[in-house]
């Protein structure tokens, strides 16, 4: 289901179906969340402003959770944050609120009104308030009371929703499918077309690409991030292993028992927690290691503090009786082998300033104290050093541009007859909604264009891209279907086309309302 929704997200059918689903939730939103804040902008600020009218953050959250719930019910599972972002759920929620506010205002200018009788009828029809198929006033009161909503607030919300529905329906009702539009749809369904085409891929034109030093320099300048070498550092470090303190550290029985009580969950057997007497030696060993690690950490911390001002790693290491070691230059992505498993140390190292003393850092190996001996910042090497890499990348991009350019030139040539072009033909085929074009492949764009071409305009306006290949397309022949059947199917065809025409009319109307309105969106709110 998710794949279908994503694949046909622009489909008129999906828009209508999803609209119906969302509207089905509108009537119950106040049962779930209660009435929104009526003060200007709401208690929590605002998510958007429309001609000075604020949409509160509280209303945005309601819209967001409502739409998220709809999608989760459709898919039968929770949406991950990544999927939410990909689908633009937050933007959709805010867009719906903006649209609703604009429509409500426009409904007033259109003179649309909602009577008390209409509100009562709409509420009585809601399944939530019915028993045995009939409206139950007591159930209505109980549900509202349980949701802490007054009848006045709920009825006011329903009046607003009915106002929006009426305004939208009024725009839909104005939409009509003309006889000519129905005829064109009939022809699209029954005609056959034969296309001529020529295709260009980067691989086809790669040998024609020649790049000068000036072009390579310009490419390197405009793609610096792709060629920049990562930051590199050399780390000097000293490691104190807690085991070095083994002969100096002891654990009393009281300390062992205290350790056992603190970490009792570590000592479980098949029957549950093992008694101290059974694990005494194990506990003492664990407590001893913990005490060694603690003292080692304190010793390293003390040494680091004493030599922090002078950043004297050698003196700090000498006071601990350990030696200083040094890594070769390395990057965060490819750390020095000796520190490859020391994640926390590496993380700290790349945030430390050159010459600054760092630590202590405790890892499985022991306690580290360290400093950055040398830091080489990320930089773009001179062209001479990476010429082959730059030339390869630049040639690939140039070949892509050249393939498109040749397809554009081919279109111009096709308009003049196509002399000199090695044209291929699709053969005769009919319209297929999935966009499968013979000899070309799956391209809904080319399919739609093929059936819009005619003798007055046989050549496509622009080339089409499929993968990395560009196609220049021309109509060779269009076999018109017998239109005698059109009269019999005209009205049915109009009814089939009407929902799309109505949605297009509604979309156009909303777009016009947005164009005329002054809309200020709280962008960080929908950018997460």
Secondary structure, DSSP 8 states (H G I E B T S, - for coil): -HHHHHHTTT-HHHHHHHHHHHHHHHTTHHHHT-----STT-TT-EEEEETTEEEEHHHHHHHHHHHHHHHHHHHTS---HHHHHHHTHHHHHHHHHHHHHHHHHHHHHTT----HHHHHHHHHT-GGGEETTEE-HHHHHHHHHHTT--HHHHHHHHHHHHHHHHHHHHHHHH----HHHHHHHHHHHH-EEEEEEEEEEHHHHGGG----HHHHHHHHHHTHHHHEE--EEEEEEEEE-GGGGTTT----HHHHHHHHHHTGGGSEETTEE--HHHHHHHHHHHHHHHHHHHHHHHHHHHHHHHTTTTT-HHHHHHHHT--EEE--SB-SSS--GGGTT-HHHHHHHTTS-BT-EEEEEE-SS-EEEEEEEEEE--EE--HHHHHHHHHHHHHHHHHHHHHHHHHHHHHHHHHTT-TT---EE--SEE--TT-EETTTEE-HHHHHHHTT-BTTB-B-SS-EEETTEEEEEEEEEEE---GGGHHHHHHHHHHHHHHHHHHHHHHHHHHHHHHHS-EEE-HHHHH-
